[in-house]
């Protein structure tokens, strides 16, 4: 890879399937250790769409180089999904060129601003689903990734926001909200991912609430240009005390963290 950027990969594991990675999320990093926030802050606004598309191509290219066998999850803004030059179409063209099956890509929609054309986005998500492509809604439960959008967009997967996960073992309100979201998602056959799982107590409570897909520092840290294998994930969790500290996710940058 000659690009000045690289990717870290964090597994989303299926705890009901021997901790097998259901997918790996690609997270932007710099070749010299720069964070996603640092890199994104250096990109001019006029170049952001092209850079965003470049990140997705880089993720697919690296996943292929590393021999990824499961799904690959990449980030995309709701506003760029329908952009023919830089959006979903562009990434699918890159995937075909790189020999990557579209059915193995999960497009994570991450929004920290209102979706300006939700009906248009819903049509694109429906068209993608009809082609066997999964579109996930990220950070569900906070901000603009709310239940109204969940009902309108009908994504192929939802990822619960870390704000709902933190301390869920001690908070009955969070437990009730998450339980309701899981049941609602199950009603239209939409898998639920708990992201930002950082403690054993959170992990146990989420499992008790019926969530089988989990991601976070308690499971595995993101690894730069590397895929953590199932045996390493399970062994690390079984022997880990105390759990890892917080993720410190930076809300100033909405993509590729």
N, C-alpha and C positions, 0 to 999 in steps of 0.2 A: 504494500500500500504506500503510495507516494503522497497521499493527501496530508495536509497539516492537521487534520482531525483523525480521531480514532473512536472506537466504540467500546463501552463496557457492557457486559451482558449479565442481567440478573434473572434467575429462574423464577418462574411461577410454577409451583409444584402441586401435584395432585396427591393429597395425603391419603386418599383411598386407593391409590394405584402404586403402592410401594415408594411413595415420594418421587415418582417419575416426573421430570419436568414436562408440564403441559405446553409451556412456551418459554421463550427467553425474551425479555424486553431489552431493546437496544437503547443505551443511554450515552449521550454525547460526552466525549472527553477530548482534551488536547493531547498532542503527541508529547508535550513537556509537562503533563500533569495538570493542565488548566481545567477548571470546572466548566460545566455547561453554561453557567451564568456568566463566567468571564468571557467565554467564546462568543456567546450571543450578544453580549454588550458591545463587542468589537465589530459586529456586522452592521453596515448601514441599512437603514430601514428599506431603501429601494432595492437592496439585494437579498432581503430576508426570505422571500418566497423561493428564489433560486437556491439559496443556501439550505433551506428546509428540505427541498427535493434532493439536494446533494447528500444530506445526512441520511435520508432513507435509502438512497442507492448505496452509500457506503456501508450501511447496516446489512443490507442484503449481500453485498460483495464479501464482507467479512464473515458473515454467518456461513456462506458457502465455503469460504476458505477454511473455516474452523470445523467444517463437517457437521453443522447443526442438522439433526434429524427430526426435531420437533418443530413446532410453529415458531415464527418470529414476530414479535410485536414491535411496531414502529409508531411514532407519534405523528399526528397530522392535525392542523388547525381546521375547525369547522369552516372557516372562511375560504380555505384553499382546496377543500375536497373537490369542488366542481371545476377548478381551474385546469383546463386541458393541458396547459404547458407545464405546470408545476404541481398539480394535485394528484388525485388518486390514479387517473389515467397514466400520468407520467411515471409513477412508481410501478404500475403494472407493466408498462412497456420496458422499464429497466429490469423488472423481474424476468420477463420473457427473454430478454437479451442475455441475462446472467444464468438462465436455465433454472429459475426458481419458480415453483408452482404457486399460483395466486392463492390457492386454497390453504397454503401454509403461512399466509401473512395475516396478521391481525392489525388493523388500523385503529389506533387509540386516539379518539377525539378528545383533546384537552382544551377547555375553554375557560378563561377567566374574564370574559366579557360576554354580554348578551349575544346569542346567535341571531344574526340579523335576518336570515332567511330560513327559518326552521322548516317550512314546508318543502322548500327545495332540497334541503339537507335530508329530510325524511325520504324523499323520492330517490336520492342517490344511495342512501343506506339500503332501501328496499331493492334497488337494482343490483347493488353489490351482493346482497344476500341471495338473490336469484341466481347469481353466478358462482355461488359457493365461497364468497369472500366475507370474512368476519369484520364487522366494524364495532368497536367497543366504545362505550362512553366512560371516560375517566373521571375520577374525583366525584362520583355520584354521592349526593347527600349534602353538598355545600355549594354556595355560590350559584352559578348559572347552570350547573349540572344537576338540575333538580328533578323532582318527580314528574312535573309537567312535561319536561323534555323527554323523560324516560317513556312516558305514555305516547307522546307524539312520534318520537324517532324510532322506537322499538329496535334498539341496537341488538347485535348478536351476542353481546357480553356487556356486563357492567363491572366497574372496578370501584369499590367503596372507598371513599376518602379516608385518609389517615385520621382526620379529625373525629370520625365516627369510631375508629378502632382504638385510639389511645385510651387506656383505662377502662375498657369495656367490661372487664371482669369485675369492676367495682361500681358500675353505673347501670342501674336497671333501665334508665331512660334510653341510653345507647343500645342496650340489649333489645329493648322493645322496637326501636326504630330499625335496627339491623335485621331483626327477625321479620318485620313487616316487609322490608325491601327484598329479602331473600325469597319470601313467599310470593311476592308480586312478580319477581323475575322468573320464578319457577312456573308461574301461570302461563307465561308465553315462551317457555323453554329457553330461557336466557341464563347462561352460567354466570355466577357471581364470584368475583375475585376480591379477597380482602388484601389490600396492599398496605405496606407500612407496618406489618406485624413485627413487633420488636421484643416482646416478652413471652415467656412460657405461659403466663396467666392469660394473656390475650389470645394466644394460640389455642389453649384449651377451651376458652369460652366461645370462640368463633367456631371451633369444631362442634361444640355442643349445640350451636345455633344452626348447624347443617351446612356450613361452608367447607368445601373440600379443596378449593383452589386458593392458595395463599402465596404471598410475596412479601419480602421484607428482610430486615437485618437478622431477625431471629432464624430465618430460613437460610439465607446466604447473602453475603455482600456482593455488590456488582464487581465483576472481575474484568479488567481491561484486556481486550483481545483474547479472552479465555472463556471456556464454558465449564462451569462447575458441574461435575457429573453426579448422578443420583446417590451413589455410594458415599461420596464426600459430603453431600448435603445431609443425609441421614446420620452419618457418623458424627458430623459436627454438631447437629442439634441434640443428639443423645448425650454428648459429653459437655455441652456448653453450660457453664455456670460462672458468673452470672450472665444474663442475656446482654447483647450488644446495646450500646447507648442509642439515643435518638438519631434519626436520619438527617436532621437539619435541612430538610428540603426547602429550597429557596423559592418563594412564591413570586419573586420578581420576574422569573423566566418561566413561561408556561409549558415549554416543550423541551424534550430531550434531557430532562433531569433524571 
